[in-house]
Amino acid sequence: MTRGGRPKPRADGPERRCIATGEVQPKHGLIRFVVAPDGALAPDLREKLPGRGIWVAADRAALEKAVAKNLFARAARQPVDVPDDLVQRVEAALVDRVVELLSLARKAGTAIAGYEKVKDWLVKDQAEVLIQAADGSERGKSKLRPPGENDRFIGCLTALELGLAFGRENVIHGALATGGLTPRVVEEAAKLSGLRKKDGGNARRKGTKTK
């Protein structure tokens, strides 16, 4: 995952078309929606709900466009009840999803928190992904660098949200080991980063240095 919050491109995997941008891309970079029998629109983050999927890129501007231009109804070819706060609902659901996955990874021993522990993992090449709170001190965060040549980094969660995942009040620094739930955490965090990205997003861009 890059500092821009996006996972590395895949060479394979199923693709879907975003109803807002018209672009076809691997579905791990999109959010699935379904229309319930009563016409209500529901986000399907786990991609398990029955019904024809409607896909939107995991990007705030794309989702806002889909809502503003009534693209869900056009894609479904029927009236669709779209809540006014859909973007906020999807963002909150993604936060819950990432926090849940991080908590499971922590219990499995593939996610840790705390500056010294994370630093130790980085030194020993045990860390696959560096996690840092979006609202943490930039000076403090600059002391740790993401592992590997691809600058693997997640920075779209707040200290409070990371704290929920790690069973603490607040967490600034965390790390993920290779394997386990790490790929799923990376993908869901990338979607959340896209929803939270307004002017550069909460995650630092690749190659950007903190001061």
URDA-V481916 format. One record per pair of residues at least 4 apart in sequence whose C-alpha atoms are under 8 Angstrom apart, sorted by the first residue. I is the first residue (numbers start at 0). J is the second residue. D is the distance in whole Angstrom. If there is no record, write none. Layout:
I;J;D  I;J;D
//
This chain:
0;4;6  0;5;5  0;6;4  0;7;6  0;128;8  0;149;7  0;150;7  0;151;4  0;152;6  0;153;7  0;185;7  0;189;8  1;5;6  1;6;6  1;7;7  1;149;6  1;150;5  1;151;5  1;152;6  1;153;8  1;204;7  1;205;6  2;150;6  2;151;6  2;152;5  2;153;7  2;154;8  2;202;6  2;203;5  2;204;5  2;205;5  2;206;8  3;200;8  3;202;6  3;203;6  3;204;4  3;205;6  4;152;7  4;153;6  4;154;7  4;155;8  4;188;7  4;189;5  4;192;6  4;193;7  4;202;6  4;203;8  4;204;8  5;186;8  5;189;5  5;190;8  5;192;8  6;185;7  6;186;6  6;189;6  9;25;8  11;25;8  12;25;6  12;26;8  13;25;6  13;26;6  14;23;6  14;24;5  14;25;4  14;26;5  15;23;5  15;24;6  15;25;6  15;26;5  15;29;8  15;54;7  16;21;6  16;22;5  16;23;4  16;24;6  16;54;7  16;55;8  17;21;5  17;22;6  17;23;6  17;24;8  17;29;7  17;53;8  17;54;5  17;55;5  17;56;6  18;22;8  18;53;7  18;54;6  18;55;6  18;65;7  18;70;7  18;71;8  18;74;7  19;55;6  19;56;8  19;61;5  19;62;7  19;64;6  19;65;5  19;70;7  20;56;8  20;61;7  24;28;7  24;29;8  25;29;8  26;30;8  27;186;7  28;56;6  28;57;6  28;186;8  28;189;8  28;190;7  29;54;6  29;55;5  29;56;4  29;57;5  29;190;7  30;42;7  30;43;7  30;44;6  30;54;6  30;55;5  30;56;6  30;57;6  30;190;8  31;42;6  31;43;5  31;44;6  31;46;6  31;52;6  31;53;6  31;54;5  31;55;7  32;40;7  32;41;6  32;42;4  32;43;5  32;52;6  32;53;5  32;54;6  32;55;8  33;40;6  33;41;5  33;42;7  33;43;7  33;48;7  33;49;8  33;50;6  33;51;6  33;52;5  33;53;6  34;38;6  34;39;6  34;40;5  34;41;6  34;50;7  34;51;8  34;75;8  34;79;7  35;39;5  35;40;6  35;41;7  35;50;8  38;78;7  38;79;5  38;80;6  39;79;6  39;80;5  39;81;7  40;79;6  40;80;6  40;81;6  40;82;8  42;89;7  43;47;7  43;48;6  44;93;8  53;71;7  53;74;7  53;75;8  55;61;7  55;62;6  55;65;8  56;61;6  56;62;7  57;61;7  57;62;7  57;190;5  57;191;7  57;193;5  57;194;6  58;62;6  58;190;7  58;193;4  58;194;5  58;196;7  59;63;6  59;86;7  59;193;6  59;194;4  59;195;7  59;196;7  59;197;7  60;64;6  61;65;6  62;66;6  62;86;7  63;67;6  63;86;7  64;68;6  64;70;8  65;69;6  65;70;5  65;71;7  66;70;7  66;71;7  66;81;7  66;85;8  69;73;7  70;74;6  71;75;6  71;79;7  72;76;6  72;77;5  72;78;5  72;79;5  73;77;7  75;79;8  81;85;7  84;88;6  85;89;6  86;90;6  86;194;8  87;91;6  88;92;6  89;93;6  90;94;6  90;191;6  90;194;6  90;195;7  91;95;6  92;96;6  93;97;6  93;187;7  93;188;8  93;190;8  93;191;6  94;98;6  94;156;8  94;160;8  94;191;7  95;99;6  96;100;6  96;187;7  97;101;6  97;184;6  97;187;6  97;188;6  98;102;6  98;160;7  98;161;7  98;163;7  98;164;5  99;103;6  99;164;7  100;104;6  100;180;7  100;183;8  100;184;6  101;105;6  101;110;7  101;164;6  101;165;8  101;184;7  102;106;6  102;163;8  102;164;5  102;165;6  103;107;6  103;180;8  104;108;6  104;109;5  104;110;5  104;175;8  104;179;7  104;180;6  104;181;7  105;109;6  105;110;4  105;111;6  105;164;8  105;165;7  106;110;8  109;175;6  109;176;5  109;177;7  109;178;8  109;179;7  109;180;8  109;181;8  110;173;7  110;174;6  110;175;5  110;176;6  111;116;7  111;117;7  111;165;8  111;173;6  111;174;6  111;175;7  112;116;7  112;117;6  112;165;7  112;170;7  112;171;8  112;172;6  112;173;4  112;174;7  113;117;6  113;170;7  113;171;7  113;172;5  113;173;6  114;118;6  114;171;8  114;172;6  114;173;7  115;119;6  116;120;6  117;121;6  117;126;8  117;129;8  117;172;7  117;173;6  117;174;6  118;122;6  118;143;7  119;123;6  120;124;6  120;125;5  120;126;5  120;174;8  121;125;6  121;126;5  121;145;8  121;146;7  124;146;7  125;176;6  125;177;8  126;146;7  126;174;6  126;175;6  126;176;5  126;177;7  127;146;6  127;147;8  127;151;7  127;174;7  127;175;6  127;176;5  127;177;5  128;145;7  128;146;6  128;151;5  128;152;5  128;153;7  128;174;6  128;175;5  128;176;7  129;144;8  129;145;5  129;146;7  129;151;6  129;152;5  129;153;6  129;172;8  129;173;6  129;174;5  129;175;7  130;152;6  130;153;5  130;154;6  130;171;8  130;172;6  130;173;5  130;174;5  130;175;8  131;135;7  131;140;7  131;152;8  131;153;6  131;154;5  131;156;8  131;171;5  131;172;5  131;173;6  132;154;6  132;155;7  132;156;6  132;157;5  132;158;5  132;161;7  132;170;7  132;171;5  132;172;7  133;154;5  133;155;6  133;156;6  133;157;5  133;158;7  133;201;5  133;202;7  134;157;6  134;158;6  135;139;8  135;140;7  135;157;8  135;158;7  135;171;6  136;140;6  137;141;6  137;209;6  137;210;7  138;142;7  138;209;7  138;210;6  140;171;8  140;172;8  141;208;8  141;209;6  141;210;7  144;150;8  145;150;5  145;151;5  145;152;6  146;150;6  146;151;6  147;151;7  150;205;7  153;185;7  153;188;7  153;189;8  153;202;7  154;192;8  154;201;6  154;202;4  154;203;7  155;188;7  155;191;7  155;192;5  155;195;7  155;200;8  155;201;5  155;202;5  156;160;6  156;161;6  156;201;8  157;161;6  158;162;6  158;169;5  158;170;5  158;171;5  159;163;6  159;168;6  159;169;5  159;170;7  160;164;7  160;169;8  161;165;6  161;169;7  161;170;5  161;171;7  162;166;6  162;167;5  162;168;5  162;169;4  162;170;5  163;167;6  163;168;7  163;169;8  165;170;8  175;181;6  176;181;7  177;181;6  178;182;7  180;184;6  181;185;6  182;186;6  183;187;6  184;188;6  185;189;6  186;190;7  187;191;6  188;192;6  189;193;6  190;194;6  191;195;6  192;196;6  192;200;7  192;201;7  192;202;7  193;200;8  195;200;6  195;201;7  196;200;4  196;201;6  199;203;7  199;204;7  203;207;7
//
